[in-house]
Amino acid sequence: MNKMASFLRATYVGRALIPIGLILMVVSIFIFRSVDHIRDFRKTEAVVSRLEHAEDEYTDEQGQHHAATDTVYVKYTADGKEYEEEFGVFSGYKEGDRLSICYNPMNPTEISSPTSIVLPIAMLGGGAAAFIGGIISLIRAARKHKALRKQETEWTNSRSGSPA
């Protein structure tokens, strides 16, 4: 039991880093796919045209404050035609605020906020580094465990071979 406990203790970093790395890489792939979805969208400037109250501000049971939210509608021009579409539910926007949006040139009523590819790349890199670090950590722990077992065997054999 003591040997197993020491082995588990020696490998906990690797056993933690490998799943963390895998999770980060999987999440980054999902983010890449959502960014890829708007790859062909065109970027344009929009103006907040109206706000519809969605939810009052409140404080939850844990004492965390949540701001009031509004459904935000934006006006923008796509291919020479003006559109007004729902952008989403947010807090902090005022009528007349300017923002960047992306629209689908095949269906200009389909809009999205521009998304950067930096976050998924950073997550993929961090996930890969964690995964590789976990593998390296497990290999080092296994080598150390093997060396200690060999040393213990040599020590046991040298003691049993000596006269009493």
C-alpha positions in Angstrom: 0.0 0.0 0.0 2.8 2.4 0.9 4.5 1.8 -2.5 1.2 2.4 -4.3 0.6 5.6 -2.4 4.0 6.9 -3.2 3.6 6.1 -6.9 0.2 7.8 -6.9 1.7 10.8 -5.1 4.5 11.0 -7.7 2.1 10.8 -10.7 -0.6 13.2 -9.5 0.7 16.2 -11.6 0.7 14.1 -14.8 -2.7 12.6 -13.9 -4.1 16.1 -13.5 -2.4 17.8 -16.5 -3.5 15.2 -19.1 -7.3 15.5 -18.6 -6.9 19.3 -18.2 -5.0 19.4 -21.5 -7.5 17.2 -23.3 -10.5 19.3 -22.0 -8.8 22.6 -23.2 -8.1 21.1 -26.6 -11.6 19.8 -27.1 -13.1 23.2 -26.0 -10.8 25.0 -28.4 -12.0 22.8 -31.2 -15.6 23.7 -30.5 -14.6 27.4 -30.4 -12.7 27.0 -33.7 -15.9 25.6 -35.2 -18.0 28.5 -34.1 -15.4 30.9 -35.5 -15.3 29.0 -38.7 -19.1 29.3 -39.0 -18.7 33.1 -39.5 -15.5 32.9 -41.5 -17.3 34.1 -44.7 -19.4 36.8 -42.9 -18.6 40.4 -43.7 -17.8 42.9 -41.0 -19.7 46.2 -40.8 -20.5 49.0 -38.3 -23.9 49.0 -36.6 -25.8 51.4 -34.4 -28.0 50.4 -31.5 -31.4 51.4 -32.7 -33.6 50.3 -29.8 -33.6 48.4 -26.5 -36.3 46.3 -25.0 -36.2 45.6 -21.3 -35.4 41.9 -20.7 -34.7 41.5 -17.0 -34.4 43.7 -13.9 -31.2 43.9 -12.0 -31.1 41.6 -9.0 -28.9 40.0 -6.3 -28.9 36.3 -6.1 -28.8 34.0 -3.1 -25.0 34.1 -3.0 -25.0 37.9 -2.9 -23.8 38.4 -6.4 -25.2 41.4 -8.2 -26.6 41.0 -11.7 -27.2 44.1 -13.9 -30.4 44.7 -15.8 -30.4 43.4 -19.3 -32.0 44.5 -22.5 -32.7 42.9 -25.9 -30.5 45.0 -28.2 -31.5 45.8 -31.8 -29.1 47.2 -34.3 -29.3 49.0 -37.6 -26.7 48.3 -40.2 -26.2 48.5 -44.0 -25.4 45.4 -46.0 -25.0 45.6 -49.8 -26.6 49.0 -49.9 -29.7 48.0 -48.0 -30.5 48.9 -44.4 -31.5 46.3 -41.9 -32.6 46.2 -38.3 -32.1 42.9 -36.4 -32.0 41.6 -32.9 -28.3 41.4 -31.8 -28.9 39.7 -28.4 -29.5 40.3 -24.7 -26.9 42.4 -23.0 -26.4 45.0 -20.4 -24.6 48.3 -20.8 -25.6 49.3 -24.3 -27.4 52.6 -25.0 -29.4 53.7 -28.0 -27.0 55.3 -30.5 -23.9 53.2 -29.4 -21.8 52.1 -32.3 -20.4 48.5 -32.5 -18.9 46.1 -35.0 -21.0 43.2 -36.3 -20.6 40.5 -38.9 -23.4 39.5 -41.3 -23.9 36.6 -43.6 -23.7 37.9 -47.2 -26.0 35.1 -48.3 -28.6 36.1 -45.7 -27.9 39.6 -44.4 -30.4 39.3 -41.5 -28.1 36.7 -39.9 -25.7 38.6 -37.7 -23.1 37.8 -35.2 -20.4 39.6 -33.1 -17.0 39.4 -34.6 -15.0 36.7 -33.0 -11.2 36.6 -32.6 -9.3 33.4 -33.3 -6.7 34.3 -30.6 -8.7 32.6 -27.7 -9.0 29.2 -29.4 -5.4 29.2 -30.5 -4.2 30.1 -27.0 -6.5 27.4 -25.5 -5.2 24.8 -28.0 -1.6 25.7 -27.3 -2.2 25.6 -23.5 -4.1 22.4 -23.8 -1.3 20.8 -25.8 1.3 22.1 -23.4 -0.6 20.7 -20.4 -1.1 17.3 -22.2 2.6 17.0 -23.1 3.7 18.2 -19.7 1.4 15.5 -18.2 2.9 12.8 -20.3 6.5 13.9 -19.5 5.6 14.0 -15.8 4.2 10.5 -15.9 7.3 9.2 -17.8 9.6 10.8 -15.2 7.6 9.4 -12.3 7.6 5.9 -13.9 11.4 6.1 -14.4 11.9 7.2 -10.9 9.6 4.5 -9.5 11.5 1.9 -11.6 14.9 3.1 -10.4 13.7 3.0 -6.7 12.4 -0.6 -7.2 15.7 -1.6 -8.7 17.6 0.0 -5.9 15.3 -1.6 -3.3 15.9 -5.0 -5.0 19.7 -4.6 -5.0 19.6 -3.5 -1.4 17.4 -6.5 -0.4 19.6 -8.9 -2.4 22.8 -7.5 -0.8 21.4 -7.8 2.7 20.1 -11.4 2.2 23.4 -12.4 0.7 25.5 -11.3 3.7 26.2 -13.6 6.6 24.0 -13.1 9.6 
